[in-house]
Amino acid sequence: MFSTPRVPVSLEFFPPKTGEGADKLRLVRQQLSVLQARFCSVTYGAGGSTQEGSLRIVAELAREGERAAAHFTCIHATQDSVRAHLHTLHSLGVRRLVALRGDLPEDYVPGDFPYASDLVAFVRRETGKDFHIEVACYPETHPQATSPQDDVRAFAAKVHAGADSAITQYFYNADAYFRFVEETAALGLDIDVVPGILPIANTSQLLRFSAACGAEIPRWIRQRLESFGQDMASVQAFGLEVVSRLCERLLAGGAPGLHFYTLNQSAPTLAICRELGLGGALSQPQRAVH
């Protein structure tokens, strides 16, 4: 078993669409419980398409005594809908939010909350300090930002609106993270910026995600992954080495924790934490849950 981790770890899940997926996620959460996560966040789809399922997972986490964080996006949100959702979360005992703009649908028309900073400011006005608010940031610059400087200013707006801490988009270049932290510190933005970590377990999945969100895969990593073809054991062994060394460098450089995008799997995250020695070592490797 892991003892209490020396490094704060948080985990992200997405709401399953089937009963089988829900059962698998319960098993994954049980396997990951050895990490004693600081909190577990639950996403929902663009436009709130899976918000009901997300709320069920958040409620389940809260009932089990886990510290849950609910995702909020601006897309199609109104002041009334946000008030209602905040009331529901408060009644469940949930006190942490992840406030995001969200991916823009093609027909999107800005409503009550054009930007995440507007959502953060509204939550603060409505609830004071009842909720800890996490926001997103992009060490490699948001793909829709007009410039890196504008992207940092957009992040600053979220902090000034009342954000407590931030989670980054995943990345594989530690220098990008350290540069971003330096730039925000120079603006007097004194909040924790926690690196978002995406384990590498599947080449085609990683390439697809990165094409969609703009996260850069360094050329040497991409070429090595592509050279393995369908040899999944080699892909996963290489991915474990790359991501573990990335985490080591981030922590050595002062990163305040690690936030794992689990993709509702336990084995890749547990393998990285075991490699890092977070809280000790498991006596036996965990079996993957697919």
N, C-alpha and C positions, 0 to 999 in steps of 0.2 A: 504493500500500500504506500501511496505517497503520504508524507507528513505535510504539515502546513507549508505551502510553497514560499520560498524566499522572495520570489518575484510575483507580483500580482498578475494573474491570468484571467481573462474574460473570454467568453465563448459566444458565437453567433450561430443561430439555427434558422431554418426557414420552415413555414407551416406545411406539413405533408398534405397531399391532395386525396389520399386514400387511407382507409383503415389500416391496411398493411404498413403503409408508410408511417402512420402514427405509432404503431407498435414498434417498428424499427427505431424510431426516434426515441421512444422511452428507453429502449435498450442502450442506445448510444449515450443518452444522458446518464444512465446508470453507470456505464463504463467510464465516462468522463468525470463522474462525481469525485473520483480520487484526486482530481486537480484542485478541488475546493475553490471553484471559480469565484472571483469577486462579484461577478454578475453574469447572467445569460441573457442575451438580447434575441429578439424574435422579429424577423423581417416581415414585410408584406409586399404584395406585388404592386406594379404601377397602377395608380389611380385607386388604390385600396382594394384591388381585385381579390386579395386573400386576407383582408383585414379581419373578417370574422374568424377564420381559422387561426390567424395569428393571436387573436385575443384568447381563444381557447387554450393555446399553448402557454401564453403568459399566465392565465388563470391557474392552469395546472401547476406551473412552476411555483406560483405564489402559494398555492395550497400545500405544496410539499416543503415549503419553507425555504425555497431557493430565492435568491435576489434576482428578480426578473427586470428586464428593461424592454419597454415597448417602443417599437419604431413608429414614428409619425412622419408623414410626408405632406407637402403642400398641395399636391395634385388633387384637384376637386374637393379640397377641404374648405369648409366654411367656419366662421366663428362659432356658430351653433353646434356643428358636428364636433369640433374640437372641444368645446366646453363639455359636451355630453361624454365624449371619450375620456377626457380627463377625470370626470366624476366617476365613471366606471372603474378606471384604473385606481383612483384613490380609494374606492370602496374595497378593492381587492388587496389593498396594502402595497401596491406597486408605487415606487417613488423614484424611478429612473426612466428617462425618456431618451430616445435617439432621434433628434429632430433633423430632417432632411428635406431638401427640395423635392427630390424624386426624379425619375426619368420622365422626360416630357413626351407625351403622346403627340402624334402628328397634328391632331385637331385641337391641341390644348390652347385655351384662352385663360390668361392669368386671372385668378379670382381674388379671394380675401388675402391670400398669402403668396405673393409673387416669388419671394425668396425665403430661404430657411431662416434668415435673420428676422423676417417679419413673424414667422411662426414662433421663434424663440422669444421675441419681445412680447407677443400676445400671451404665451404661457406664463411668462414672468408677471405680467400685469394681472392675470386672472388668479394665479396661485401663489404669488410671492416666491418663497424659497421651499415650497412643499416638494418640488421635484428637482432632482439632479438632472441637468440637461447635457447630454452628449451631442456633439455636432461632428460632421465629416470634414476632412481636409485632404488635400491632394499634393503630396510632396513632389510629384512629377507634373503638376498643374492640371487643373480640371480641363477635359478635352474641349469644352465650350468656352473657356476663358479667352478673352482677347489678348491677354499677356500674363506672364507670371506675376508681374506686379499687381495687376488687377485681381488676380486670383487671391493673392495674399490680403489685399484690401477687403475682398469679399469675406474671407475668413475673419478678419478683424471686426467686420460689421456683426458677425455672429457672436463673437466674444463680447463686444460692447453691448449687444442686445441682452446678454445674460447667460451665455453658455458657461458651463462649469469645467468641461474638459472635452477633448476631441479624440476621435479615432480616425486614422488615416485609411485611405484606399490602400490596397495591397501594392507592394513594390518589391523589387529584387536588387535595388541599388541603394545601399545604406547612405551613400553620400547625398542622395536626393533628400532623404529624411533629415540628416543633420543640417543641410543647408536651409531647409524649410524652417526647422526649429530656430536656427540662428536668426533668420529674417523676421520671424514672428516675435522673438525675444527683443530684437532691436526696436520693434514698435511698442514695446511695453506690454505685450500680451502674455500675462503670467498665468497660464493654465497648462495642465498636463496634455501633452500630445502623445497618445499611445499608438505605436505602430500596429497597423492591421496586417496580419500574417495569413497568407493563403498557402497551405501545404501543397506541394506538387505531387500529384498521384496519377494524373492522366494527361497526356500531352494534348490531345485534341480538345479536351475540356478547357485546359488552361489557355490554349490559343483562342478558343471561341470567347471565353470570358474577357480576355485582354483586348481582343478586337472590339468588343462591345463597350468596354469602360475606359479604354485608353491607357491602361497600365502597360508599361514597357517591359518586355522580356528581353534582357540583354542578349545580343547576337550569339555569344558563346554558349549561353544556356539553351537558347532555341535550337542551335545546331546540334548540340549534344543530345537533347531530347529527341529531335527528329531522327538522329542516327540510330536510336534504339528501336525505332519502328514500333511493332506490337509486343516487344519484350517488356512487359509491364513490371517485372521484377527489377530490371535495370533502371527503368524510368523512376520507380519509387525509391530505389536505393540512392540514385543520383539526386533526386528531389529532396530526400531526407538530408543528405550531406549539404546541399546548397542552402536550404532554408535554415538548418541548424546553425551553420556558420554565420548566416545573415543575422539570426537572432542573437548569437553570441556577441557579434560586433555592436549591434544596437544596444544591448544591455550594458556592455562595457563602456559605451559612449554616453550612458546616462538615460536611456529610454526608461520611462516610469512603469512599464509593464508590457504585456503582449496581449493583443486581441486576436483570437483565432477565428477565421472564417471556416467553420468546420464542414460545411456542405452536408451536414447531417451524417457525418461519419466520425468514428472515434479513433480508428487506428492511426491515421496520419498525424493527428495532433498529439496523441499519446506518445508516438514514436519520437517526435521532436522534443517533447518535454522530458522524455527519458534520456535522450541524447544530451540535453542541456543540464540534466541533473536537478530539475526543479522539484524540490520536495523529496528527493530520494530516487530510487529506481524500482520499477515493477519487477517482481520475481519472474513473471512470465509475460512475454509480449501478448497484447490483446489481439484477438481475431478481428479482422476487418468486417464491417457491416456494410453491405452493398445495397 
